[in-house]
Amino acid sequence: MTDDLSRLSSSAYSQALEVIASVEPRIAEATRAELADQRASLKLIASENYASPAVLMTMGTWFSDKYAEGTVGHRFYAGCQNVDTVESIAAEHARELFGAEYAYVQPHSGIDANLVAFWSILAHRVEGPWLEKAQAKNVNELTDADWEELRRELGNQRLLGMSLDAGGHLTHGFRPNISGKMFHQQQYGTDPETGLLDYDKVAAKAREFKPLVLVAGYSAYPRRVDFAKMREIADEVGATLMVDMAHFAGLVAGNVFTGDEDPVPHAHIVTSTTHKSLRGPRGGLVLATEEYAPSVDRGCPMVLGGPLSHVMAAKAVAFAEARQDSFRGYAQQVADNAKSLAEGFLTRGGDLVTGGTDNHLVLVDVSKYGLTGRQAESALLEAGVVTNRNSVPADPNGAWYTSGIRLGTPALTTRGFGHDEFDTVADLIVEVLSNTQPGTTKAGGRSKASFVLADGVADKVKARSAEILDKHPLYPGLELV
Ligand SMILES: *Cc1c(COP(=O)(O)O)cnc(C)c1O
């Protein structure tokens, strides 16, 4: 931010907090406290980032007061001319940014974007052709048995996605999730030796299972995916290829992932969040080919509640930022920093799933320190390092305790961290983990949750991280009065 913008943001936020405090001072206080906490912590949560003041401010307006179900020019409510402007600009930026034929900027979150995609695929591939066939009869003559048949058709569809413990997301067919209930699902994993995707195995599974939807994309896989290969597999079995780029959209936008690693030219439908590596407001996004556009467009009100117009406006601002040259530099730095972080662990004897990274995240297997992911996460938090525990492939500790911690570089890269800072981060984490012991259970066994961090380590690590955090302030120049 320039000095001028910092000064404007400082006074805008200070005044906004005064207005809020006049109604509920505790909320104004918590808002101040959150800024202080975010400034003081070493945030390595791979799915988080820091949006710019311009993006954040765009969310705090009267666009929040407007109902705008429907699409641009076809609303179920009157008086949507300004929402139309905002939504059109956001969609135009998204199309240009990603080179997509069509963009739908209404989803409230990444999961909502996936629900819209599932709906759209079922409507386009199953309901559409079925209704067309039935129209021959005249739709008014459809019997209860006809509708029953359609429901059966819809409910008989199959989805193949990446398993949760290999790095997939809950919405990629995890059985307890809605995606695992609305579809018959099967999952593909990674190679137990290398931790890498094995495309031949994915293809073999697809040939046998014949899914309607093949889902690619991940939340915790530290490597790039060949989407051209995924499309070949989808085409061979007649599946729709859906790519969920929620985590790595920023690397696609910033041209770090190009060619076969860019999902947009290869997938029928691409879904995303806008708040992770893309650094926008909390929200979702669907990109699609022209073929799927009409069914995606019906997302609201078929799947989604009324669009959050204030957030669509903030998406437009964030996409405009991501189209600037500086965003490419940012995205490349995110990937370079992940490599520095990974090297930092490897040179200190750390164990990484897949042995490294070529995206924005690193998955550390903490078993060699005798800890569960849960103990590692808590010990690190005590030392001011914010991470999250994560399963490793074929995790012996299950999905709750886990054996790994997931680390991402997008947030601290926004603060200006580079190679040296991330090398220090690896050092601090190894320092905490190698000075942590598992606690004992009441029965005298080895606990999976409690832990003992050696005296003095938390303070030492906090002091060293405060030093680098102070050199790279969050929202530099933004001072609340
Ligand atoms: C984070 C994530 C989501 C969910 O996003 P929300 O905005 O939290 O709903 C969906 N898919 C993947 C792959 C994700 O990483």
PDBQT file of the ligand as one rigid body, heavy atoms in Angstrom, charges set to zero:
ROOT
HETATM    1  C1  LIG A 501     -11.419 -25.099   1.091  1.00  0.00    +0.000 C 
HETATM    2  C2  LIG A 501     -11.947 -26.039   0.086  1.00  0.00    +0.000 A 
HETATM    3  C3  LIG A 501     -13.311 -26.094  -0.202  1.00  0.00    +0.000 A 
HETATM    4  C4  LIG A 501     -14.347 -25.409   0.648  1.00  0.00    +0.000 C 
HETATM    5  O1  LIG A 501     -14.340 -24.063   0.630  1.00  0.00    +0.000 OA
HETATM    6  P1  LIG A 501     -15.318 -23.264   1.635  1.00  0.00    +0.000 P 
HETATM    7  O2  LIG A 501     -15.237 -21.872   1.134  1.00  0.00    +0.000 OA
HETATM    8  O3  LIG A 501     -14.791 -23.457   2.998  1.00  0.00    +0.000 OA
HETATM    9  O4  LIG A 501     -16.691 -23.832   1.472  1.00  0.00    +0.000 OA
HETATM   10  C5  LIG A 501     -13.728 -26.904  -1.239  1.00  0.00    +0.000 A 
HETATM   11  N1  LIG A 501     -12.845 -27.627  -1.945  1.00  0.00    +0.000 NA
HETATM   12  C6  LIG A 501     -11.528 -27.627  -1.679  1.00  0.00    +0.000 A 
HETATM   13  C7  LIG A 501     -10.613 -28.460  -2.514  1.00  0.00    +0.000 C 
HETATM   14  C8  LIG A 501     -11.039 -26.834  -0.648  1.00  0.00    +0.000 A 
HETATM   15  O5  LIG A 501      -9.733 -26.862  -0.366  1.00  0.00    +0.000 OA
ENDROOT
TORSDOF 0
